[in-house]
Amino acid sequence: MIVKPAPGLKVRHPVTKQFLPPEGIEVPDGDIFWTRAVNDGDVVVDAPATASKNAGGDAQ
């Protein structure tokens, strides 16, 4: 999943200690730290790009 800092907040990555970029970063689904950060409202989950949904091609 891709997480971005919530509007008006700066959030540090727990390992690198760097602030998350405004465009967000890819983090593992189900990661305890990021799941809690989402639940607390510190970060928001960014919708995946529509191109990645069609990565396998459309079978029509």
LUMKE-369869 format. One record per residue: chain; y negated, x, z of N, C-alpha, C in turn. Coordinates in Angstrom, 1 decimal. Example, Ala and Ser with C-alpha at 12.3 -4.5 7.8 and 13.67 -1.06 7.14 Angstrom:
// residues 2
<pt ch="A" n_Y="5.7" n_X="13.2" n_Z="7.8" ca_Y="4.5" ca_X="12.3" ca_Z="7.8" c_Y="3.3" c_X="13.2" c_Z="7.8"/>
<pt ch="A" n_Y="2.2" n_X="12.8" n_Z="7.1" ca_Y="1.1" ca_X="13.7" ca_Z="7.1" c_Y="0.0" c_X="12.9" c_Z="7.9"/>
This chain:
// residues 60
<pt ch="A" n_Y="1.2" n_X="0.8" n_Z="0.0" ca_Y="0.0" ca_X="0.0" ca_Z="0.0" c_Y="-1.2" c_X="0.9" c_Z="0.0"/>
<pt ch="A" n_Y="-2.3" n_X="0.3" n_Z="-0.5" ca_Y="-3.6" ca_X="1.1" ca_Z="-0.5" c_Y="-4.5" c_X="0.5" c_Z="0.6"/>
<pt ch="A" n_Y="-5.0" n_X="1.3" n_Z="1.5" ca_Y="-5.9" ca_X="0.9" ca_Z="2.5" c_Y="-7.3" c_X="1.5" c_Z="2.3"/>
<pt ch="A" n_Y="-8.3" n_X="0.7" n_Z="2.6" ca_Y="-9.7" ca_X="1.1" ca_Z="2.6" c_Y="-10.3" c_X="0.9" c_Z="3.9"/>
<pt ch="A" n_Y="-11.3" n_X="1.7" n_Z="4.3" ca_Y="-12.0" ca_X="1.4" ca_Z="5.5" c_Y="-12.7" c_X="0.0" c_Z="5.4"/>
<pt ch="A" n_Y="-12.7" n_X="-0.8" n_Z="6.5" ca_Y="-13.3" ca_X="-2.1" ca_Z="6.6" c_Y="-14.8" c_X="-1.8" c_Z="6.4"/>
<pt ch="A" n_Y="-15.6" n_X="-2.8" n_Z="5.8" ca_Y="-17.0" ca_X="-2.6" ca_Z="5.6" c_Y="-17.7" c_X="-2.2" c_Z="6.9"/>
<pt ch="A" n_Y="-18.5" n_X="-1.1" n_Z="6.7" ca_Y="-19.3" ca_X="-0.6" ca_Z="7.8" c_Y="-18.6" c_X="0.3" c_Z="8.8"/>
<pt ch="A" n_Y="-17.3" n_X="0.6" n_Z="8.5" ca_Y="-16.6" ca_X="1.5" ca_Z="9.4" c_Y="-16.2" c_X="2.8" c_Z="8.7"/>
<pt ch="A" n_Y="-16.0" n_X="3.8" n_Z="9.5" ca_Y="-15.4" ca_X="5.1" ca_Z="9.1" c_Y="-14.1" c_X="5.2" c_Z="9.8"/>
<pt ch="A" n_Y="-13.0" n_X="5.5" n_Z="9.1" ca_Y="-11.7" ca_X="5.6" ca_Z="9.7" c_Y="-11.1" c_X="7.0" c_Z="9.3"/>
<pt ch="A" n_Y="-10.6" n_X="7.6" n_Z="10.3" ca_Y="-10.0" ca_X="8.9" ca_Z="10.1" c_Y="-8.5" c_X="8.8" c_Z="9.8"/>
<pt ch="A" n_Y="-8.0" n_X="9.6" n_Z="8.9" ca_Y="-6.5" ca_X="9.7" ca_Z="8.7" c_Y="-5.9" c_X="10.4" c_Z="9.9"/>
<pt ch="A" n_Y="-4.8" n_X="9.8" n_Z="10.5" ca_Y="-4.3" ca_X="10.3" ca_Z="11.7" c_Y="-3.7" c_X="11.8" c_Z="11.6"/>
<pt ch="A" n_Y="-3.3" n_X="12.2" n_Z="10.4" ca_Y="-2.8" ca_X="13.5" ca_Z="10.3" c_Y="-3.8" c_X="14.6" c_Z="9.9"/>
<pt ch="A" n_Y="-4.6" n_X="14.2" n_Z="8.8" ca_Y="-5.5" ca_X="15.2" ca_Z="8.3" c_Y="-6.9" c_X="15.2" c_Z="9.0"/>
<pt ch="A" n_Y="-7.1" n_X="14.1" n_Z="9.8" ca_Y="-8.4" ca_X="14.0" ca_Z="10.6" c_Y="-9.6" c_X="13.8" c_Z="9.7"/>
<pt ch="A" n_Y="-9.4" n_X="13.6" n_Z="8.4" ca_Y="-10.5" ca_X="13.4" ca_Z="7.4" c_Y="-10.8" c_X="11.9" c_Z="7.3"/>
<pt ch="A" n_Y="-12.1" n_X="11.6" n_Z="7.1" ca_Y="-12.4" ca_X="10.2" ca_Z="6.9" c_Y="-11.8" c_X="9.7" c_Z="5.6"/>
<pt ch="A" n_Y="-11.4" n_X="8.4" n_Z="5.6" ca_Y="-10.8" ca_X="7.8" ca_Z="4.4" c_Y="-11.9" c_X="7.7" c_Z="3.4"/>
<pt ch="A" n_Y="-11.6" n_X="7.9" n_Z="2.1" ca_Y="-12.7" ca_X="7.7" ca_Z="1.1" c_Y="-12.9" c_X="6.2" c_Z="0.9"/>
<pt ch="A" n_Y="-14.1" n_X="5.8" n_Z="0.5" ca_Y="-14.4" ca_X="4.3" ca_Z="0.3" c_Y="-13.4" c_X="3.7" c_Z="-0.7"/>
<pt ch="A" n_Y="-12.9" n_X="4.4" n_Z="-1.7" ca_Y="-11.9" ca_X="3.8" ca_Z="-2.6" c_Y="-10.5" c_X="3.6" c_Z="-2.1"/>
<pt ch="A" n_Y="-10.3" n_X="4.2" n_Z="-0.9" ca_Y="-9.0" ca_X="4.0" ca_Z="-0.2" c_Y="-8.0" c_X="5.0" c_Z="-0.6"/>
<pt ch="A" n_Y="-6.8" n_X="5.0" n_Z="0.1" ca_Y="-5.7" ca_X="5.9" ca_Z="-0.1" c_Y="-4.4" c_X="5.1" c_Z="-0.1"/>
<pt ch="A" n_Y="-3.4" n_X="5.7" n_Z="-0.7" ca_Y="-2.1" ca_X="5.2" ca_Z="-0.7" c_Y="-1.4" c_X="5.6" c_Z="0.6"/>
<pt ch="A" n_Y="-0.8" n_X="4.6" n_Z="1.3" ca_Y="-0.1" ca_X="4.9" ca_Z="2.6" c_Y="1.3" c_X="4.2" c_Z="2.5"/>
<pt ch="A" n_Y="2.3" n_X="4.7" n_Z="3.3" ca_Y="3.6" ca_X="4.0" ca_Z="3.2" c_Y="3.5" c_X="2.6" c_Z="3.7"/>
<pt ch="A" n_Y="4.2" n_X="1.7" n_Z="3.1" ca_Y="4.4" ca_X="0.3" ca_Z="3.5" c_Y="5.1" c_X="0.3" c_Z="4.9"/>
<pt ch="A" n_Y="4.6" n_X="-0.5" n_Z="5.8" ca_Y="5.3" ca_X="-0.6" ca_Z="7.1" c_Y="5.0" c_X="0.5" c_Z="8.1"/>
<pt ch="A" n_Y="4.1" n_X="1.5" n_Z="7.7" ca_Y="3.8" ca_X="2.5" ca_Z="8.6" c_Y="3.1" c_X="1.9" c_Z="9.9"/>
<pt ch="A" n_Y="3.5" n_X="2.3" n_Z="11.1" ca_Y="3.1" ca_X="1.7" ca_Z="12.3" c_Y="1.6" c_X="1.9" c_Z="12.5"/>
<pt ch="A" n_Y="1.0" n_X="3.1" n_Z="12.2" ca_Y="-0.4" ca_X="3.4" ca_Z="12.4" c_Y="-1.2" c_X="2.5" c_Z="11.5"/>
<pt ch="A" n_Y="-0.9" n_X="2.5" n_Z="10.2" ca_Y="-1.7" ca_X="1.7" ca_Z="9.3" c_Y="-1.5" c_X="0.2" c_Z="9.4"/>
<pt ch="A" n_Y="-0.3" n_X="-0.2" n_Z="9.8" ca_Y="-0.2" ca_X="-1.7" ca_Z="10.1" c_Y="-1.0" c_X="-2.1" c_Z="11.2"/>
<pt ch="A" n_Y="-1.1" n_X="-1.3" n_Z="12.3" ca_Y="-2.0" ca_X="-1.6" ca_Z="13.4" c_Y="-3.4" c_X="-1.6" c_Z="13.0"/>
<pt ch="A" n_Y="-3.8" n_X="-0.6" n_Z="12.2" ca_Y="-5.2" ca_X="-0.5" ca_Z="11.8" c_Y="-5.6" c_X="-1.7" c_Z="11.0"/>
<pt ch="A" n_Y="-4.7" n_X="-2.3" n_Z="10.1" ca_Y="-5.0" ca_X="-3.5" ca_Z="9.4" c_Y="-5.1" c_X="-4.7" c_Z="10.3"/>
<pt ch="A" n_Y="-4.2" n_X="-4.8" n_Z="11.3" ca_Y="-4.2" ca_X="-5.9" ca_Z="12.2" c_Y="-5.5" c_X="-5.9" c_Z="13.1"/>
<pt ch="A" n_Y="-5.9" n_X="-4.7" n_Z="13.4" ca_Y="-7.1" ca_X="-4.5" ca_Z="14.3" c_Y="-8.4" c_X="-4.7" c_Z="13.5"/>
<pt ch="A" n_Y="-8.3" n_X="-4.8" n_Z="12.1" ca_Y="-9.5" ca_X="-5.0" ca_Z="11.3" c_Y="-10.2" c_X="-3.7" c_Z="11.0"/>
<pt ch="A" n_Y="-9.6" n_X="-2.5" n_Z="11.3" ca_Y="-10.3" ca_X="-1.2" ca_Z="11.0" c_Y="-10.2" c_X="-0.9" c_Z="9.5"/>
<pt ch="A" n_Y="-9.1" n_X="-1.3" n_Z="8.8" ca_Y="-9.0" ca_X="-1.1" ca_Z="7.4" c_Y="-8.5" c_X="-2.4" c_Z="6.8"/>
<pt ch="A" n_Y="-8.7" n_X="-2.4" n_Z="5.4" ca_Y="-8.3" ca_X="-3.6" ca_Z="4.7" c_Y="-7.3" c_X="-3.1" c_Z="3.6"/>
<pt ch="A" n_Y="-6.4" n_X="-4.0" n_Z="3.3" ca_Y="-5.4" ca_X="-3.6" ca_Z="2.2" c_Y="-6.0" c_X="-4.0" c_Z="0.9"/>
<pt ch="A" n_Y="-6.0" n_X="-3.0" n_Z="0.0" ca_Y="-6.6" ca_X="-3.3" ca_Z="-1.3" c_Y="-5.5" c_X="-3.8" c_Z="-2.2"/>
<pt ch="A" n_Y="-5.8" n_X="-4.8" n_Z="-3.0" ca_Y="-4.8" ca_X="-5.4" ca_Z="-4.0" c_Y="-4.4" c_X="-4.3" c_Z="-5.0"/>
<pt ch="A" n_Y="-3.1" n_X="-4.2" n_Z="-5.2" ca_Y="-2.6" ca_X="-3.2" ca_Z="-6.2" c_Y="-3.2" c_X="-3.5" c_Z="-7.6"/>
<pt ch="A" n_Y="-3.4" n_X="-2.5" n_Z="-8.4" ca_Y="-3.9" ca_X="-2.7" ca_Z="-9.8" c_Y="-2.9" c_X="-3.6" c_Z="-10.6"/>
<pt ch="A" n_Y="-3.4" n_X="-4.5" n_Z="-11.4" ca_Y="-2.6" ca_X="-5.4" ca_Z="-12.2" c_Y="-1.7" c_X="-4.6" c_Z="-13.2"/>
<pt ch="A" n_Y="-2.2" n_X="-3.4" n_Z="-13.6" ca_Y="-1.4" ca_X="-2.6" ca_Z="-14.5" c_Y="-0.1" c_X="-2.1" c_Z="-13.9"/>
<pt ch="A" n_Y="-0.1" n_X="-1.9" n_Z="-12.6" ca_Y="1.1" ca_X="-1.4" ca_Z="-11.9" c_Y="2.2" c_X="-2.6" c_Z="-11.8"/>
<pt ch="A" n_Y="1.7" n_X="-3.8" n_Z="-11.8" ca_Y="2.6" ca_X="-4.9" ca_Z="-11.8" c_Y="3.4" c_X="-5.1" c_Z="-13.1"/>
<pt ch="A" n_Y="2.8" n_X="-4.6" n_Z="-14.2" ca_Y="3.4" ca_X="-4.7" ca_Z="-15.5" c_Y="3.9" c_X="-3.4" c_Z="-16.0"/>
<pt ch="A" n_Y="4.2" n_X="-2.5" n_Z="-15.0" ca_Y="4.6" ca_X="-1.1" ca_Z="-15.4" c_Y="5.9" c_X="-1.1" c_Z="-16.2"/>
<pt ch="A" n_Y="6.8" n_X="-2.0" n_Z="-16.0" ca_Y="8.0" ca_X="-2.0" ca_Z="-16.7" c_Y="7.9" c_X="-2.7" c_Z="-18.1"/>
<pt ch="A" n_Y="6.8" n_X="-3.2" n_Z="-18.4" ca_Y="6.6" ca_X="-3.9" ca_Z="-19.6" c_Y="7.1" c_X="-5.4" c_Z="-19.5"/>
<pt ch="A" n_Y="6.5" n_X="-6.2" n_Z="-20.4" ca_Y="6.8" ca_X="-7.6" ca_Z="-20.3" c_Y="8.0" c_X="-8.0" c_Z="-21.2"/>
<pt ch="A" n_Y="9.0" n_X="-8.6" n_Z="-20.7" ca_Y="10.1" ca_X="-9.1" ca_Z="-21.5" c_Y="9.8" c_X="-10.5" c_Z="-21.9"/>
<pt ch="A" n_Y="9.3" n_X="-10.7" n_Z="-23.1" ca_Y="9.0" ca_X="-12.1" ca_Z="-23.6" c_Y="9.8" c_X="-12.5" c_Z="-24.8"/>
